[in-house]
Amino acid sequence: MDKKMSPSINGRYQDNLIVGRSPAIAGMLADIQNAAPYNVNILTSGPTGAGKELVAQTVHAKSKRNGALVSVNCAAIPRDLLEAELFGHEKGAFTGAASRRVGRFEEADGGTLFLDEIGDMPLDLQTKLLRVLETRAISRIGSNKETAVDFRLVCATHQDLKAKTARGLFRGDLMFRLSVIEIRVPPLKDRLSDIPELLSKMAEQMENDGTGLIAPEMTQAGLDELMRYDWPGNVRELKNFFQRAAVLSRGEPIDNAWVRRLLFGEIKLVDEQEQIWNAIQVLPRSEQVSSCDLMSEATDGLSVSRDAIRAFLENKAVFSVKDHLASQEKDTIEIALDLADNNVSRAAQHLDLKRTTLTAKMRKYGIGCDASVDD
């Protein structure tokens, strides 16, 4: 199939934005392919961060509509401003309306209007949206004149609209009008096999996203570790992980130990190493030696060589895993603070920690900096 480009207010979208070959994604793409050519309303649902807006972009790109794809997040705009955002207003319609403004419905004329988080739309605006769907005409605030609009509506929500309708928080008649076709976006935990392809796509995007980051190399062990995680934050969390890996790994390949370090904020030894450390730790405490001197010579990054382990055992020498992990955590925190210019809040974001947790760890390790409290 030839690649098709479709205009939007923020640029142009390709129809190959959604990647993956898992059964969950294959089914979703089939639903998009079937529904896209027809001018019917679509409701896309799924957890936060799963990629619902990509569905709207793909539907628009595969449709026959030549106008713009116009996006509005109903949860991000205050109720007092949302109506003016959607319908537009005439000059002097209210305080601050210094000039006439065209609303999003009119901007989407000939194209597609994407209403994200439709479940957060106030009830009175739901009533007005229902009327627009019935009449295909809008009136700007402060005007009695109706303007015909030709748009295709795609909505998204992470909420259960049927449950909201039952509680009187969402109009049932509007819900049925919105969901002529309902497309479910699966959580990442239901499509773990797509992670390698998702990372490949993210690596391509990283080259041109203006961050200056270089995509890190993922080992097979690292990929396997990623596919053992549930990803509660979905694709958005995976992208956050990949960017954090690019910042903190500094060119080092991301293996399973690195994945655990970046996901959980600490180093967790692989199963084989854990068994070895457990065997070492049963030796008498009097035969243990400081981990600092041993690890400086015997370790390479996060891995410990078999020859070094054999030497420790033959000499009945033991190093403390707890001390080693603490040392690595301290180094990681210092690196993150350095990259964040000693800003604790940004360093906490790099490490996927709460600011209070990072502050406590800094006190624990005696890390002092004149970091600012806020960004």
Secondary structure, DSSP 8 states (H G I E B T S, - for coil): ----EEEETTEEEES------SHHHHHHHHHHHHHTTS---EEEE--TTS-HHHHHHHHHHHSS--S-EEEEETTTS-HHHHHHHHHEE-TTSSTT--S-EE-HHHHTTTSEEEEETGGGS-HHHHHHHHHHHHHSEEE-BT---EEE---EEEEEESS-HHHHHHTTSS-HHHHHHHTSEEEE---GGG-GGGHHHHHHHHHHHHTTSSS------B-HHHHHHHTTS--TTHHHHHHHHHHHHHHHHTT--B-HHHHHHHHHSS----HHHHHHHHHHHTS-GGGB--HHHHHHHHEETTEE-HHHHHHHHHTT-B--HHHHHHHHHHHHHHHHHHHTTT-HHHHHHHHT--HHHHHHHHHHHT------S--
